[in-house]
Amino acid sequence: MVPASRPLAIAELAAYPVVTFPKSTTPYRQLEQLFASSQVAAPVLHGSASLFTVLHLVGDGFGIGLLPTRMAEAVGQAREQEKRLVRLPVRDEARVPDLNFVVCYLPARNREAGELITAAAREADQNDPYTRSQTV
């Protein structure tokens, strides 16, 4: 079990395998950079394109996860995983930048699908879903 009573440092996080987005994604690369810039050995990083798989692995104690809070909470509730997930506070040096979503579509061809995807992105935007997510 990872201690969650105080913010964790990079060295403490590095003691556990990390499960997050796939290798080719920005969050995975940010984690690689975070550990590479520290003075500790990087943990084993596991990437998955399936949010359900990440939550299941983390919920079963395979490692710690790096996911947007709203996504983890929403899917965790739907899958009963939330009971086994704990949000870990981390020190500033162990934080990765906010994850932003960008949705582009041609309204003349994909209006309905584009609006649905935009609504989902706004819901997932934990930073500020009304002022940071904008339709252009």
Backbone bond lengths (Angstrom), bond angles and torsions (degrees), N, CA, C in turn:
res aa  C-N    CA-C-N  psi(-1)  N-CA   C-N-CA  omega(-1)  CA-C   N-CA-C  phi
1 M - - - 1.458 - - 1.529 109.10 -
2 V 1.301 116.61 135.43 1.459 122.31 179.20 1.527 108.78 -84.22
3 P 1.333 118.65 130.42 1.465 119.77 179.09 1.528 110.41 -66.90
4 A 1.322 117.19 134.87 1.456 120.15 -177.80 1.520 112.65 -124.22
5 S 1.325 117.60 16.16 1.453 120.91 -176.04 1.526 113.46 -79.60
6 R 1.325 116.92 -14.63 1.465 121.10 -179.41 1.524 107.70 -148.95
7 P 1.329 117.36 161.16 1.472 119.09 177.84 1.528 111.47 -61.27
8 L 1.311 115.93 135.77 1.467 122.19 -176.94 1.520 111.49 -92.21
9 A 1.319 115.58 146.01 1.465 122.65 177.00 1.523 109.38 -89.01
10 I 1.321 116.52 166.85 1.470 121.47 178.97 1.523 110.85 -56.67
11 A 1.318 117.69 -43.26 1.468 120.59 -178.70 1.521 111.86 -60.58
12 E 1.321 117.07 -35.86 1.464 120.29 178.78 1.527 111.19 -70.46
13 L 1.317 116.41 -39.53 1.474 120.13 178.11 1.521 111.23 -66.98
14 A 1.330 115.82 -34.45 1.466 120.76 -177.42 1.521 112.79 -68.24
15 A 1.306 117.40 -10.44 1.463 121.04 179.67 1.531 112.34 -77.94
16 Y 1.333 116.82 -6.34 1.466 121.53 -176.84 1.524 110.89 -124.41
17 P 1.327 117.87 149.00 1.468 119.26 170.97 1.538 108.33 -63.32
18 V 1.320 116.92 148.91 1.459 121.66 -179.77 1.528 108.71 -118.08
19 V 1.336 115.05 133.41 1.460 122.07 178.36 1.524 107.02 -115.38
20 T 1.328 116.56 129.35 1.458 120.15 -177.40 1.526 110.19 -154.37
21 F 1.305 116.52 -157.24 1.460 123.02 179.22 1.532 110.45 -64.95
22 P 1.328 117.91 167.14 1.475 121.18 -179.47 1.526 113.32 -61.23
23 K 1.337 115.55 161.15 1.469 123.38 -177.21 1.523 114.52 -51.75
24 S 1.287 117.69 -39.18 1.464 120.57 -173.09 1.529 113.29 -80.96
25 T 1.317 118.67 5.39 1.460 120.92 -174.98 1.530 112.35 -97.35
26 T 1.311 114.92 161.66 1.465 121.10 178.55 1.532 112.24 -60.55
27 P 1.343 120.61 -46.32 1.464 118.53 -179.77 1.532 113.39 -59.55
28 Y 1.311 117.74 -39.07 1.468 120.96 178.92 1.533 109.87 -63.70
29 R 1.331 116.15 -46.88 1.471 120.13 -179.85 1.529 111.37 -64.15
30 Q 1.336 117.00 -36.95 1.460 119.81 177.91 1.525 111.17 -64.39
31 L 1.321 116.76 -38.66 1.465 119.94 175.97 1.516 111.02 -63.98
32 E 1.325 116.69 -44.53 1.467 120.02 177.84 1.525 110.37 -56.95
33 Q 1.336 116.26 -46.10 1.461 120.94 -179.40 1.527 111.89 -65.40
34 L 1.317 116.49 -39.57 1.459 120.94 179.52 1.527 110.81 -59.40
35 F 1.325 116.48 -48.08 1.461 119.38 -179.03 1.531 111.72 -73.51
36 A 1.328 117.71 -33.69 1.465 120.48 178.90 1.527 111.41 -65.66
37 S 1.332 117.26 -32.60 1.462 120.21 -178.43 1.528 112.77 -83.35
38 S 1.308 117.14 -7.28 1.469 120.11 179.16 1.529 110.05 -93.50
39 Q 1.294 116.03 173.94 1.465 121.22 -178.96 1.536 111.86 -96.49
40 V 1.326 117.31 17.29 1.469 120.76 -178.69 1.532 109.81 -114.85
41 A 1.309 114.88 156.08 1.464 119.86 176.71 1.533 108.64 -69.15
42 A 1.305 115.86 133.84 1.465 120.70 -178.91 1.527 110.58 -67.39
43 P 1.319 116.33 145.07 1.458 119.26 176.19 1.528 110.19 -76.61
44 V 1.298 116.47 173.18 1.461 120.41 173.04 1.523 106.71 -72.98
45 L 1.325 116.85 126.48 1.464 121.95 178.07 1.524 109.03 -103.09
46 H 1.317 116.14 129.71 1.464 122.24 177.21 1.516 107.77 -116.86
47 G 1.315 117.05 131.25 1.449 121.29 178.34 1.512 111.84 -113.31
48 S 1.324 115.91 143.90 1.455 120.88 177.29 1.524 109.29 -145.14
49 A 1.319 116.12 139.65 1.463 121.07 176.56 1.522 111.21 -81.31
50 S 1.316 117.33 -7.88 1.461 121.70 -178.24 1.519 110.58 -101.35
51 L 1.314 116.53 114.00 1.456 121.33 177.26 1.528 110.27 -61.25
52 F 1.323 117.04 -38.19 1.461 121.02 178.42 1.530 111.11 -61.53
53 T 1.321 116.34 -40.96 1.470 120.21 179.30 1.519 110.57 -64.76
54 V 1.324 117.24 -44.56 1.464 120.80 179.42 1.527 109.82 -59.81
55 L 1.322 116.86 -48.33 1.465 120.24 -178.89 1.528 111.65 -63.48
56 H 1.314 116.77 -38.71 1.464 120.46 178.92 1.529 110.60 -65.02
57 L 1.325 116.94 -45.74 1.464 120.62 179.56 1.527 111.46 -62.07
58 V 1.323 116.12 -45.38 1.462 119.81 179.99 1.528 110.18 -66.68
59 G 1.325 116.72 -43.89 1.462 120.72 178.97 1.517 113.49 -61.65
60 D 1.331 116.44 -29.24 1.463 121.13 178.54 1.528 113.03 -88.43
61 G 1.337 117.16 3.28 1.453 120.53 175.59 1.523 115.62 84.98
62 F 1.340 117.46 16.01 1.459 121.32 179.61 1.522 111.56 -66.54
63 G 1.320 116.75 -32.59 1.462 121.40 -179.05 1.513 109.26 179.43
64 I 1.321 116.04 -167.98 1.460 120.68 175.67 1.521 107.69 -99.44
65 G 1.322 116.53 156.69 1.459 120.41 -177.57 1.503 111.78 -117.75
66 L 1.322 115.40 150.78 1.456 121.62 172.49 1.516 106.75 -119.34
67 L 1.329 115.18 106.06 1.462 121.71 -178.01 1.520 109.22 -145.10
68 P 1.338 117.12 153.98 1.466 118.70 172.68 1.527 109.27 -60.44
69 T 1.314 116.63 135.17 1.465 121.99 -174.71 1.523 112.39 -55.31
70 R 1.325 117.67 -49.61 1.461 119.58 -177.34 1.518 112.51 -61.09
71 M 1.311 117.14 -38.70 1.470 119.78 178.83 1.526 110.15 -64.53
72 A 1.318 116.44 -47.13 1.460 120.17 -178.82 1.522 111.04 -62.68
73 E 1.330 116.83 -41.83 1.461 119.73 -179.66 1.520 111.70 -66.46
74 A 1.328 117.36 -45.30 1.466 120.76 -177.68 1.519 111.78 -63.91
75 V 1.307 116.35 -48.35 1.464 119.71 -178.61 1.526 109.93 -71.97
76 G 1.321 116.89 -37.74 1.461 120.37 178.33 1.514 112.32 -59.81
77 Q 1.325 117.16 -41.75 1.459 120.73 177.65 1.515 110.86 -63.43
78 A 1.324 116.04 -43.16 1.465 120.55 -178.48 1.522 111.44 -66.16
79 R 1.310 117.92 -28.20 1.464 122.09 -175.00 1.523 114.32 -110.35
80 E 1.347 117.25 10.91 1.463 120.51 179.56 1.533 113.02 63.09
81 Q 1.326 118.53 12.55 1.461 121.62 179.43 1.525 111.33 -81.41
82 E 1.323 116.32 -23.51 1.462 119.51 -172.75 1.530 111.86 -58.32
83 K 1.314 117.92 -30.52 1.462 120.88 179.96 1.522 111.61 -60.10
84 R 1.321 116.86 -27.18 1.465 120.78 -176.53 1.520 112.56 -103.44
85 L 1.322 117.89 0.97 1.461 121.74 -179.55 1.526 110.00 -101.43
86 V 1.323 115.65 139.20 1.454 122.02 178.59 1.517 107.61 -128.34
87 R 1.314 116.14 129.57 1.465 119.88 175.81 1.524 108.06 -75.75
88 L 1.333 115.89 125.65 1.456 120.88 -177.75 1.520 110.96 -97.87
89 P 1.327 117.28 124.99 1.463 118.73 173.53 1.533 108.81 -74.21
90 V 1.323 116.35 141.38 1.466 120.50 179.17 1.523 109.40 -129.42
91 R 1.331 114.79 153.37 1.467 120.43 175.52 1.527 109.27 -67.57
92 D 1.318 115.97 160.09 1.462 120.63 -178.86 1.526 112.46 -54.97
93 E 1.344 117.52 -38.37 1.462 120.34 -178.01 1.522 112.45 -67.41
94 A 1.327 117.02 -16.21 1.464 121.15 -178.60 1.526 112.57 -100.98
95 R 1.298 117.47 6.57 1.470 121.19 -179.65 1.533 110.87 -86.25
96 V 1.306 114.76 144.98 1.460 120.34 171.76 1.527 107.36 -104.10
97 P 1.323 118.08 156.60 1.469 119.87 179.98 1.530 111.76 -60.97
98 D 1.323 115.32 156.56 1.460 120.79 177.08 1.525 110.35 -57.98
99 L 1.310 115.51 147.13 1.460 121.90 177.00 1.522 108.08 -92.77
100 N 1.315 116.25 123.84 1.461 121.26 179.84 1.516 110.20 -110.80
101 F 1.316 115.26 146.29 1.458 121.87 178.75 1.521 109.36 -107.66
102 V 1.309 116.15 141.19 1.450 122.19 175.60 1.524 107.40 -126.37
103 V 1.332 115.53 128.26 1.458 120.55 179.47 1.520 107.84 -121.05
104 C 1.326 116.83 124.78 1.465 122.26 177.42 1.520 108.45 -126.82
105 Y 1.308 116.25 135.89 1.465 120.38 176.51 1.523 109.38 -158.12
106 L 1.313 115.46 160.40 1.457 121.77 177.39 1.524 107.92 -95.05
107 P 1.329 118.38 108.78 1.464 120.89 -176.59 1.534 113.67 -56.00
108 A 1.315 116.71 -32.98 1.458 119.18 -178.88 1.531 112.00 -66.80
109 R 1.325 117.41 -26.04 1.462 120.64 -176.31 1.529 113.62 -109.97
110 N 1.332 117.64 -30.50 1.467 120.81 -171.27 1.527 113.17 -133.18
111 R 1.299 118.28 33.93 1.466 119.82 -172.95 1.526 112.38 -55.61
112 E 1.316 118.52 -52.02 1.473 120.56 -175.54 1.533 111.58 -62.40
113 A 1.313 117.23 -48.43 1.466 120.59 -179.97 1.530 110.25 -65.23
114 G 1.322 116.98 -42.34 1.461 120.82 179.73 1.510 112.76 -61.85
115 E 1.329 116.76 -40.83 1.466 120.23 179.18 1.530 111.16 -68.02
116 L 1.325 117.68 -37.81 1.465 120.70 177.31 1.529 111.22 -65.23
117 I 1.318 116.34 -44.11 1.468 120.54 179.79 1.525 110.41 -66.55
118 T 1.331 117.11 -39.85 1.462 120.98 177.64 1.523 110.66 -62.22
119 A 1.323 117.53 -42.79 1.467 121.24 178.59 1.527 110.54 -62.56
120 A 1.338 117.12 -41.11 1.471 120.51 178.54 1.524 110.73 -65.28
121 A 1.327 117.70 -40.60 1.462 121.22 179.00 1.524 110.42 -65.06
122 R 1.326 116.98 -40.70 1.470 119.47 177.44 1.523 110.92 -62.84
123 E 1.305 116.90 -40.84 1.465 120.79 179.05 1.524 111.03 -64.38
124 A 1.321 117.39 -37.04 1.464 121.47 -178.35 1.522 112.92 -80.08
125 D 1.323 118.12 -17.12 1.468 121.95 -177.11 1.518 109.39 -72.63
126 Q 1.332 116.77 98.92 1.455 120.73 -176.47 1.518 113.27 -78.63
127 N 1.318 117.84 -7.73 1.460 120.61 -178.14 1.523 111.31 -76.63
128 D 1.298 117.73 -52.63 1.456 123.67 177.81 1.527 106.88 -174.04
129 P 1.313 118.16 91.82 1.457 121.25 -170.80 1.529 115.12 -64.53
130 Y 1.322 118.59 -14.75 1.456 118.10 -176.77 1.515 113.84 -103.35
131 T 1.323 118.25 -29.85 1.455 118.61 -178.47 1.508 113.76 -103.42
132 R 1.348 118.08 -24.97 1.453 119.96 -178.46 1.524 111.88 -89.62
133 S 1.338 116.88 -28.95 1.460 120.58 179.16 1.519 107.17 -93.64
134 Q 1.305 115.97 118.43 1.458 119.76 -177.93 1.508 110.15 -132.35
135 T 1.311 115.84 141.28 1.450 121.44 175.07 1.512 107.98 -90.12
136 V 1.324 116.64 129.93 1.462 121.02 -179.22 1.511 108.84 -108.17
